[in-house]
Amino acid sequence: MVKHSKKFYIVGNWKMLINSIAEAKTLFGALSRASLKQKKAVVIAAVPAPFLALLGSGSKKAVYLGAQDVFQEASGSYTGGISANAVESSGAKYVIVGHSERRVQGEIDAVIARKAVLVIESGMTPIVCVGERARDVDGKYLAEIKNQLLGSIAGIPKEKIDSIIVAYEPVWAIGKAFGGAMEPTLIHEMVIYIKKVLSEIVGKETAFNIPVLYGGSVDDAAAQAIIGAGDADGLLIGRMSVNKEAITKIISYVK
Ligand code: PGA
């Protein structure tokens, strides 16, 4: 397991936007070059599973590999399932679990919690995604996030909770056009809120060492603002992470 860093996390979630080995190699090459020049960031590429072994065997080690999901059982007759151990043996160090694009397909907190446990048992770091579907004036969304977070990490032994990364991704801000990312000050509030929820389980000191990232329509301008404001421990970037120019710029902003 890779130890948490105080450096700024840049996680690229390639989603299903890269669909050939040729494209994957080109993008990963650009990412590696940008990362080699950047000593202040931890760069992670969460790539489609078929590319893991290929990219993992490359000589450029400036970028950590991650997967976008794993199956909720360790092994067995699960056609199409990809186990945490298989992902780990392909070179991944991180796995996104509970992404909203999987939650909308019916994935519930209990399943996500199983996945997070298996990821940790395989020696990798789960990036646990949480985020409200919508905001309401009464602040009920805070309870929604708390329930999601606690449900998604239920089952992780208390002493292992410090090994997770949390990605706060308000569903209403994901996949929007330019200008869709959340305001840095609001992000700051949510990062603190999530750390407070975690501190109720693991204590303040441990909780505040768990990286909390922001994700949702991060483009070049939003990244610059959020990095500048220092309000989150990193970014989880979807569409712009497969845009070579945009992700290269975003990586260069980390100071
Ligand atoms: P987006 O995706 O940056 O394309 O909005 C973020 C995410 O879903 O992780």
py3Dmol code that shows the C-alpha trace and the ligand (Angstrom):
import py3Dmol

protein = """\
ATOM      1  CA  MET A   1       0.000   0.000   0.000  1.00  0.00           C
ATOM      2  CA  VAL A   2       1.301   3.426  -0.912  1.00  0.00           C
ATOM      3  CA  LYS A   3       1.466   5.693   2.135  1.00  0.00           C
ATOM      4  CA  HIS A   4      -0.612   8.866   2.042  1.00  0.00           C
ATOM      5  CA  SER A   5       1.271  11.916   0.959  1.00  0.00           C
ATOM      6  CA  LYS A   6       0.976  15.559   1.920  1.00  0.00           C
ATOM      7  CA  LYS A   7       1.457  16.326  -1.748  1.00  0.00           C
ATOM      8  CA  PHE A   8      -1.545  17.335  -3.841  1.00  0.00           C
ATOM      9  CA  TYR A   9      -3.375  14.421  -5.455  1.00  0.00           C
ATOM     10  CA  ILE A  10      -4.340  14.560  -9.092  1.00  0.00           C
ATOM     11  CA  VAL A  11      -6.454  11.542  -9.935  1.00  0.00           C
ATOM     12  CA  GLY A  12      -7.556  11.089 -13.521  1.00  0.00           C
ATOM     13  CA  ASN A  13     -10.666   9.005 -13.964  1.00  0.00           C
ATOM     14  CA  TRP A  14     -10.504   7.918 -17.591  1.00  0.00           C
ATOM     15  CA  LYS A  15     -13.997   6.444 -17.306  1.00  0.00           C
ATOM     16  CA  MET A  16     -14.865   4.666 -20.568  1.00  0.00           C
ATOM     17  CA  LEU A  17     -13.498   7.531 -22.620  1.00  0.00           C
ATOM     18  CA  ILE A  18     -10.363   5.762 -23.841  1.00  0.00           C
ATOM     19  CA  ASN A  19     -11.135   2.746 -25.924  1.00  0.00           C
ATOM     20  CA  SER A  20      -7.945   1.458 -27.516  1.00  0.00           C
ATOM     21  CA  ILE A  21      -4.457   0.488 -26.437  1.00  0.00           C
ATOM     22  CA  ALA A  22      -2.996   3.017 -28.849  1.00  0.00           C
ATOM     23  CA  GLU A  23      -4.942   5.896 -27.281  1.00  0.00           C
ATOM     24  CA  ALA A  24      -4.169   4.673 -23.775  1.00  0.00           C
ATOM     25  CA  LYS A  25      -0.427   4.582 -24.482  1.00  0.00           C
ATOM     26  CA  THR A  26      -0.387   8.059 -25.985  1.00  0.00           C
ATOM     27  CA  LEU A  27      -2.330   9.597 -23.119  1.00  0.00           C
ATOM     28  CA  PHE A  28      -0.293   7.773 -20.476  1.00  0.00           C
ATOM     29  CA  GLY A  29       2.910   8.948 -22.155  1.00  0.00           C
ATOM     30  CA  ALA A  30       1.778  12.578 -21.976  1.00  0.00           C
ATOM     31  CA  LEU A  31       0.712  12.120 -18.369  1.00  0.00           C
ATOM     32  CA  SER A  32       4.054  10.597 -17.450  1.00  0.00           C
ATOM     33  CA  ARG A  33       5.984  13.443 -19.059  1.00  0.00           C
ATOM     34  CA  ALA A  34       3.898  16.042 -17.202  1.00  0.00           C
ATOM     35  CA  SER A  35       4.279  14.153 -13.923  1.00  0.00           C
ATOM     36  CA  LEU A  36       8.028  13.706 -14.212  1.00  0.00           C
ATOM     37  CA  LYS A  37       8.349  17.501 -14.189  1.00  0.00           C
ATOM     38  CA  GLN A  38       6.085  17.872 -11.172  1.00  0.00           C
ATOM     39  CA  LYS A  39       7.508  16.893  -7.798  1.00  0.00           C
ATOM     40  CA  LYS A  40       4.702  18.353  -5.672  1.00  0.00           C
ATOM     41  CA  ALA A  41       1.855  16.176  -6.881  1.00  0.00           C
ATOM     42  CA  VAL A  42       0.853  12.541  -6.601  1.00  0.00           C
ATOM     43  CA  VAL A  43      -0.546  11.653 -10.003  1.00  0.00           C
ATOM     44  CA  ILE A  44      -2.837   8.661 -10.368  1.00  0.00           C
ATOM     45  CA  ALA A  45      -4.506   7.410 -13.550  1.00  0.00           C
ATOM     46  CA  ALA A  46      -7.617   5.307 -12.990  1.00  0.00           C
ATOM     47  CA  VAL A  47      -7.696   3.526 -16.315  1.00  0.00           C
ATOM     48  CA  PRO A  48     -10.003   0.910 -17.839  1.00  0.00           C
ATOM     49  CA  ALA A  49      -8.924  -2.475 -16.466  1.00  0.00           C
ATOM     50  CA  PRO A  50      -7.680  -3.942 -19.781  1.00  0.00           C
ATOM     51  CA  PHE A  51      -4.914  -1.304 -19.908  1.00  0.00           C
ATOM     52  CA  LEU A  52      -3.572  -1.828 -16.393  1.00  0.00           C
ATOM     53  CA  ALA A  53      -1.005  -4.539 -17.035  1.00  0.00           C
ATOM     54  CA  LEU A  54       0.198  -2.913 -20.214  1.00  0.00           C
ATOM     55  CA  LEU A  55       0.709   0.519 -18.666  1.00  0.00           C
ATOM     56  CA  GLY A  56       1.987  -0.954 -15.414  1.00  0.00           C
ATOM     57  CA  SER A  57       4.841  -2.682 -17.169  1.00  0.00           C
ATOM     58  CA  GLY A  58       6.144   0.578 -18.676  1.00  0.00           C
ATOM     59  CA  SER A  59       9.354   2.084 -17.383  1.00  0.00           C
ATOM     60  CA  LYS A  60       7.852   5.452 -16.493  1.00  0.00           C
ATOM     61  CA  LYS A  61       6.923   5.332 -12.844  1.00  0.00           C
ATOM     62  CA  ALA A  62       5.890   8.927 -12.297  1.00  0.00           C
ATOM     63  CA  VAL A  63       2.219   7.984 -12.460  1.00  0.00           C
ATOM     64  CA  TYR A  64       0.466   5.516 -10.184  1.00  0.00           C
ATOM     65  CA  LEU A  65      -2.110   3.288 -11.756  1.00  0.00           C
ATOM     66  CA  GLY A  66      -5.582   2.855 -10.440  1.00  0.00           C
ATOM     67  CA  ALA A  67      -8.696   0.931 -11.383  1.00  0.00           C
ATOM     68  CA  GLN A  68     -12.195   2.380 -11.564  1.00  0.00           C
ATOM     69  CA  ASP A  69     -13.932  -0.451  -9.766  1.00  0.00           C
ATOM     70  CA  VAL A  70     -13.530  -4.045  -8.573  1.00  0.00           C
ATOM     71  CA  PHE A  71     -15.997  -6.851  -7.982  1.00  0.00           C
ATOM     72  CA  GLN A  72     -17.425  -7.261  -4.484  1.00  0.00           C
ATOM     73  CA  GLU A  73     -16.217 -10.848  -4.023  1.00  0.00           C
ATOM     74  CA  ALA A  74     -12.624 -12.000  -3.757  1.00  0.00           C
ATOM     75  CA  SER A  75     -12.858 -14.867  -6.244  1.00  0.00           C
ATOM     76  CA  GLY A  76     -15.333 -17.272  -7.802  1.00  0.00           C
ATOM     77  CA  SER A  77     -17.776 -17.896 -10.608  1.00  0.00           C
ATOM     78  CA  TYR A  78     -18.650 -14.279 -11.375  1.00  0.00           C
ATOM     79  CA  THR A  79     -18.596 -13.910 -15.123  1.00  0.00           C
ATOM     80  CA  GLY A  80     -17.295 -10.496 -16.078  1.00  0.00           C
ATOM     81  CA  GLY A  81     -16.181  -9.685 -12.560  1.00  0.00           C
ATOM     82  CA  ILE A  82     -12.690  -8.316 -11.950  1.00  0.00           C
ATOM     83  CA  SER A  83     -11.242  -9.069  -8.538  1.00  0.00           C
ATOM     84  CA  ALA A  84      -9.194  -6.748  -6.364  1.00  0.00           C
ATOM     85  CA  ASN A  85      -6.335  -9.246  -6.402  1.00  0.00           C
ATOM     86  CA  ALA A  86      -6.369  -9.395 -10.211  1.00  0.00           C
ATOM     87  CA  VAL A  87      -6.291  -5.620 -10.363  1.00  0.00           C
ATOM     88  CA  GLU A  88      -3.454  -5.473  -7.841  1.00  0.00           C
ATOM     89  CA  SER A  89      -1.421  -8.032  -9.742  1.00  0.00           C
ATOM     90  CA  SER A  90      -1.820  -5.883 -12.870  1.00  0.00           C
ATOM     91  CA  GLY A  91       0.051  -3.034 -11.235  1.00  0.00           C
ATOM     92  CA  ALA A  92      -2.678  -0.880  -9.704  1.00  0.00           C
ATOM     93  CA  LYS A  93      -2.148   0.817  -6.368  1.00  0.00           C
ATOM     94  CA  TYR A  94      -5.488   2.616  -6.114  1.00  0.00           C
ATOM     95  CA  VAL A  95      -9.103   1.719  -6.845  1.00  0.00           C
ATOM     96  CA  ILE A  96     -12.070   4.067  -7.121  1.00  0.00           C
ATOM     97  CA  VAL A  97     -15.084   2.618  -5.330  1.00  0.00           C
ATOM     98  CA  GLY A  98     -18.607   3.968  -5.146  1.00  0.00           C
ATOM     99  CA  HIS A  99     -18.399   6.370  -8.048  1.00  0.00           C
ATOM    100  CA  SER A 100     -21.792   7.968  -8.668  1.00  0.00           C
ATOM    101  CA  GLU A 101     -21.791   6.537 -12.190  1.00  0.00           C
ATOM    102  CA  ARG A 102     -21.796   3.106 -10.557  1.00  0.00           C
ATOM    103  CA  ARG A 103     -24.180   4.065  -7.779  1.00  0.00           C
ATOM    104  CA  VAL A 104     -26.799   5.038 -10.390  1.00  0.00           C
ATOM    105  CA  GLN A 105     -26.576   1.490 -11.686  1.00  0.00           C
ATOM    106  CA  GLY A 106     -27.832   0.259  -8.353  1.00  0.00           C
ATOM    107  CA  GLU A 107     -24.636  -0.092  -6.378  1.00  0.00           C
ATOM    108  CA  ILE A 108     -25.484   0.412  -2.718  1.00  0.00           C
ATOM    109  CA  ASP A 109     -23.293   1.410   0.220  1.00  0.00           C
ATOM    110  CA  ALA A 110     -23.039  -2.161   1.541  1.00  0.00           C
ATOM    111  CA  VAL A 111     -21.591  -3.360  -1.776  1.00  0.00           C
ATOM    112  CA  ILE A 112     -19.195  -0.444  -1.906  1.00  0.00           C
ATOM    113  CA  ALA A 113     -18.086  -1.249   1.632  1.00  0.00           C
ATOM    114  CA  ARG A 114     -17.303  -4.842   0.569  1.00  0.00           C
ATOM    115  CA  LYS A 115     -15.261  -3.536  -2.320  1.00  0.00           C
ATOM    116  CA  ALA A 116     -13.342  -1.106  -0.112  1.00  0.00           C
ATOM    117  CA  VAL A 117     -12.437  -3.927   2.272  1.00  0.00           C
ATOM    118  CA  LEU A 118     -11.241  -6.183  -0.571  1.00  0.00           C
ATOM    119  CA  VAL A 119      -9.176  -3.359  -2.043  1.00  0.00           C
ATOM    120  CA  ILE A 120      -7.438  -2.823   1.298  1.00  0.00           C
ATOM    121  CA  GLU A 121      -6.919  -6.553   1.813  1.00  0.00           C
ATOM    122  CA  SER A 122      -5.238  -6.693  -1.602  1.00  0.00           C
ATOM    123  CA  GLY A 123      -2.798  -4.017  -0.517  1.00  0.00           C
ATOM    124  CA  MET A 124      -4.263  -1.133  -2.494  1.00  0.00           C
ATOM    125  CA  THR A 125      -5.886   2.149  -1.499  1.00  0.00           C
ATOM    126  CA  PRO A 126      -9.611   2.644  -2.041  1.00  0.00           C
ATOM    127  CA  ILE A 127     -10.700   6.064  -3.258  1.00  0.00           C
ATOM    128  CA  VAL A 128     -14.194   6.133  -1.774  1.00  0.00           C
ATOM    129  CA  CYS A 129     -16.558   8.458  -3.616  1.00  0.00           C
ATOM    130  CA  VAL A 130     -19.416  10.202  -1.877  1.00  0.00           C
ATOM    131  CA  GLY A 131     -21.605  13.129  -2.826  1.00  0.00           C
ATOM    132  CA  GLU A 132     -25.143  14.384  -2.591  1.00  0.00           C
ATOM    133  CA  ARG A 133     -27.491  14.135  -5.536  1.00  0.00           C
ATOM    134  CA  ALA A 134     -28.912  17.590  -4.947  1.00  0.00           C
ATOM    135  CA  ARG A 135     -28.708  20.403  -2.419  1.00  0.00           C
ATOM    136  CA  ASP A 136     -31.650  21.426  -0.256  1.00  0.00           C
ATOM    137  CA  VAL A 137     -32.028  24.554   1.846  1.00  0.00           C
ATOM    138  CA  ASP A 138     -32.482  22.566   5.052  1.00  0.00           C
ATOM    139  CA  GLY A 139     -29.064  20.970   4.742  1.00  0.00           C
ATOM    140  CA  LYS A 140     -30.403  17.413   4.526  1.00  0.00           C
ATOM    141  CA  TYR A 141     -27.693  16.712   2.003  1.00  0.00           C
ATOM    142  CA  LEU A 142     -25.173  16.724   4.843  1.00  0.00           C
ATOM    143  CA  ALA A 143     -26.899  13.732   6.418  1.00  0.00           C
ATOM    144  CA  GLU A 144     -26.991  12.049   3.008  1.00  0.00           C
ATOM    145  CA  ILE A 145     -23.233  12.413   2.659  1.00  0.00           C
ATOM    146  CA  LYS A 146     -22.589  11.249   6.207  1.00  0.00           C
ATOM    147  CA  ASN A 147     -24.751   8.138   5.725  1.00  0.00           C
ATOM    148  CA  GLN A 148     -23.094   7.373   2.414  1.00  0.00           C
ATOM    149  CA  LEU A 149     -19.631   7.746   3.841  1.00  0.00           C
ATOM    150  CA  LEU A 150     -20.279   5.683   6.961  1.00  0.00           C
ATOM    151  CA  GLY A 151     -22.107   3.030   4.912  1.00  0.00           C
ATOM    152  CA  SER A 152     -19.340   2.858   2.329  1.00  0.00           C
ATOM    153  CA  ILE A 153     -16.593   2.279   4.878  1.00  0.00           C
ATOM    154  CA  ALA A 154     -18.570   0.007   7.199  1.00  0.00           C
ATOM    155  CA  GLY A 155     -16.607  -3.183   7.609  1.00  0.00           C
ATOM    156  CA  ILE A 156     -13.184  -1.651   7.230  1.00  0.00           C
ATOM    157  CA  PRO A 157     -11.415  -2.426  10.504  1.00  0.00           C
ATOM    158  CA  LYS A 158     -11.078   0.794  12.493  1.00  0.00           C
ATOM    159  CA  GLU A 159      -7.292   0.693  12.424  1.00  0.00           C
ATOM    160  CA  LYS A 160      -7.351   0.485   8.608  1.00  0.00           C
ATOM    161  CA  ILE A 161      -9.707   3.397   7.987  1.00  0.00           C
ATOM    162  CA  ASP A 162      -6.713   5.713   7.843  1.00  0.00           C
ATOM    163  CA  SER A 163      -5.653   3.997   4.599  1.00  0.00           C
ATOM    164  CA  ILE A 164      -8.594   5.282   2.555  1.00  0.00           C
ATOM    165  CA  ILE A 165      -8.851   8.362   0.382  1.00  0.00           C
ATOM    166  CA  VAL A 166     -12.223  10.071   0.097  1.00  0.00           C
ATOM    167  CA  ALA A 167     -13.409  11.811  -3.052  1.00  0.00           C
ATOM    168  CA  TYR A 168     -16.202  14.274  -2.526  1.00  0.00           C
ATOM    169  CA  GLU A 169     -18.135  14.458  -5.773  1.00  0.00           C
ATOM    170  CA  PRO A 170     -21.485  16.229  -5.668  1.00  0.00           C
ATOM    171  CA  VAL A 171     -23.512  14.397  -8.283  1.00  0.00           C
ATOM    172  CA  TRP A 172     -25.048  17.636  -9.530  1.00  0.00           C
ATOM    173  CA  ALA A 173     -21.581  18.921 -10.447  1.00  0.00           C
ATOM    174  CA  ILE A 174     -20.360  15.858 -12.357  1.00  0.00           C
ATOM    175  CA  GLY A 175     -20.306  15.859 -16.118  1.00  0.00           C
ATOM    176  CA  LYS A 176     -21.321  19.494 -16.524  1.00  0.00           C
ATOM    177  CA  ALA A 177     -20.138  21.898 -19.199  1.00  0.00           C
ATOM    178  CA  PHE A 178     -17.321  24.325 -18.470  1.00  0.00           C
ATOM    179  CA  GLY A 179     -17.831  26.327 -15.315  1.00  0.00           C
ATOM    180  CA  GLY A 180     -19.669  23.485 -13.612  1.00  0.00           C
ATOM    181  CA  ALA A 181     -17.266  22.828 -10.748  1.00  0.00           C
ATOM    182  CA  MET A 182     -18.137  23.802  -7.216  1.00  0.00           C
ATOM    183  CA  GLU A 183     -16.851  27.047  -5.724  1.00  0.00           C
ATOM    184  CA  PRO A 184     -13.585  26.608  -3.798  1.00  0.00           C
ATOM    185  CA  THR A 185     -15.062  27.951  -0.535  1.00  0.00           C
ATOM    186  CA  LEU A 186     -17.929  25.441  -0.692  1.00  0.00           C
ATOM    187  CA  ILE A 187     -15.409  22.702  -1.394  1.00  0.00           C
ATOM    188  CA  HIS A 188     -13.494  23.715   1.697  1.00  0.00           C
ATOM    189  CA  GLU A 189     -16.626  23.406   3.852  1.00  0.00           C
ATOM    190  CA  MET A 190     -17.295  19.923   2.532  1.00  0.00           C
ATOM    191  CA  VAL A 191     -13.723  18.738   2.982  1.00  0.00           C
ATOM    192  CA  ILE A 192     -13.856  19.852   6.621  1.00  0.00           C
ATOM    193  CA  TYR A 193     -17.284  18.272   7.086  1.00  0.00           C
ATOM    194  CA  ILE A 194     -16.070  14.918   5.741  1.00  0.00           C
ATOM    195  CA  LYS A 195     -12.997  15.006   7.962  1.00  0.00           C
ATOM    196  CA  LYS A 196     -15.241  15.765  10.946  1.00  0.00           C
ATOM    197  CA  VAL A 197     -17.442  12.775  10.160  1.00  0.00           C
ATOM    198  CA  LEU A 198     -14.340  10.598   9.922  1.00  0.00           C
ATOM    199  CA  SER A 199     -12.968  12.008  13.150  1.00  0.00           C
ATOM    200  CA  GLU A 200     -16.015  10.669  14.999  1.00  0.00           C
ATOM    201  CA  ILE A 201     -14.726   7.183  14.173  1.00  0.00           C
ATOM    202  CA  VAL A 202     -10.966   7.448  14.104  1.00  0.00           C
ATOM    203  CA  GLY A 203     -10.243  10.612  16.043  1.00  0.00           C
ATOM    204  CA  LYS A 204      -9.292  14.016  14.810  1.00  0.00           C
ATOM    205  CA  GLU A 205      -5.616  13.484  14.134  1.00  0.00           C
ATOM    206  CA  THR A 206      -6.101  10.400  11.967  1.00  0.00           C
ATOM    207  CA  ALA A 207      -9.137  11.863  10.211  1.00  0.00           C
ATOM    208  CA  PHE A 208      -7.321  15.018   9.224  1.00  0.00           C
ATOM    209  CA  ASN A 209      -4.562  12.928   7.640  1.00  0.00           C
ATOM    210  CA  ILE A 210      -7.020  11.177   5.315  1.00  0.00           C
ATOM    211  CA  PRO A 211      -6.854  12.930   1.954  1.00  0.00           C
ATOM    212  CA  VAL A 212     -10.183  14.329   0.807  1.00  0.00           C
ATOM    213  CA  LEU A 213     -10.326  15.152  -2.885  1.00  0.00           C
ATOM    214  CA  TYR A 214     -12.860  17.120  -4.881  1.00  0.00           C
ATOM    215  CA  GLY A 215     -14.363  15.935  -8.141  1.00  0.00           C
ATOM    216  CA  GLY A 216     -17.029  17.198 -10.501  1.00  0.00           C
ATOM    217  CA  SER A 217     -16.491  19.124 -13.730  1.00  0.00           C
ATOM    218  CA  VAL A 218     -12.939  20.142 -12.924  1.00  0.00           C
ATOM    219  CA  ASP A 219     -11.491  21.886 -15.935  1.00  0.00           C
ATOM    220  CA  ASP A 220      -8.350  23.876 -16.344  1.00  0.00           C
ATOM    221  CA  ALA A 221      -9.725  27.072 -14.752  1.00  0.00           C
ATOM    222  CA  ALA A 222     -11.469  25.303 -11.885  1.00  0.00           C
ATOM    223  CA  ALA A 223      -8.338  23.289 -11.135  1.00  0.00           C
ATOM    224  CA  GLN A 224      -6.241  26.418 -11.003  1.00  0.00           C
ATOM    225  CA  ALA A 225      -8.702  28.077  -8.607  1.00  0.00           C
ATOM    226  CA  ILE A 226      -9.051  25.044  -6.329  1.00  0.00           C
ATOM    227  CA  ILE A 227      -5.319  24.338  -6.238  1.00  0.00           C
ATOM    228  CA  GLY A 228      -4.651  28.018  -5.562  1.00  0.00           C
ATOM    229  CA  ALA A 229      -7.171  28.150  -2.738  1.00  0.00           C
ATOM    230  CA  GLY A 230      -5.723  25.030  -1.158  1.00  0.00           C
ATOM    231  CA  ASP A 231      -9.164  23.885  -0.099  1.00  0.00           C
ATOM    232  CA  ALA A 232      -8.919  20.198  -0.933  1.00  0.00           C
ATOM    233  CA  ASP A 233      -6.152  17.598  -0.746  1.00  0.00           C
ATOM    234  CA  GLY A 234      -6.507  16.829  -4.413  1.00  0.00           C
ATOM    235  CA  LEU A 235      -8.754  16.541  -7.426  1.00  0.00           C
ATOM    236  CA  LEU A 236     -10.567  13.677  -9.096  1.00  0.00           C
ATOM    237  CA  ILE A 237     -10.852  14.666 -12.705  1.00  0.00           C
ATOM    238  CA  GLY A 238     -13.024  12.928 -15.268  1.00  0.00           C
ATOM    239  CA  ARG A 239     -13.339  14.233 -18.805  1.00  0.00           C
ATOM    240  CA  MET A 240     -10.443  16.680 -18.644  1.00  0.00           C
ATOM    241  CA  SER A 241      -8.118  13.877 -17.538  1.00  0.00           C
ATOM    242  CA  VAL A 242      -8.249  12.397 -21.023  1.00  0.00           C
ATOM    243  CA  ASN A 243      -7.488  15.724 -22.643  1.00  0.00           C
ATOM    244  CA  LYS A 244      -3.673  15.764 -22.939  1.00  0.00           C
ATOM    245  CA  GLU A 245      -3.319  19.543 -22.998  1.00  0.00           C
ATOM    246  CA  ALA A 246      -5.743  20.149 -20.133  1.00  0.00           C
ATOM    247  CA  ILE A 247      -4.331  17.521 -17.795  1.00  0.00           C
ATOM    248  CA  THR A 248      -0.758  18.604 -18.542  1.00  0.00           C
ATOM    249  CA  LYS A 249      -1.661  22.172 -17.581  1.00  0.00           C
ATOM    250  CA  ILE A 250      -3.554  21.083 -14.484  1.00  0.00           C
ATOM    251  CA  ILE A 251      -0.582  19.048 -13.253  1.00  0.00           C
ATOM    252  CA  SER A 252       1.713  22.015 -13.795  1.00  0.00           C
ATOM    253  CA  TYR A 253      -0.470  24.229 -11.532  1.00  0.00           C
ATOM    254  CA  VAL A 254       0.423  22.316  -8.379  1.00  0.00           C
ATOM    255  CA  LYS A 255       2.867  24.397  -6.373  1.00  0.00           C
TER     256      LYS A 255
END
"""
ligand_1 = """\
9
PGA
P -16.022 15.039 -14.664
O -16.088 13.702 -13.839
O -14.724 15.708 -14.287
O -16.068 14.619 -16.088
O -17.210 15.849 -14.240
C -15.642 13.647 -12.540
C -15.871 12.271 -12.035
O -16.932 11.721 -12.341
O -15.020 11.688 -11.363
"""
view = py3Dmol.view(width=600, height=400)
view.addModel(protein, "pdb")
view.setStyle({"model": 0}, {"cartoon": {"style": "trace"}})
view.addModel(ligand_1, "xyz")
view.setStyle({"model": 1}, {"stick": {}})
view.zoomTo()
view.show()
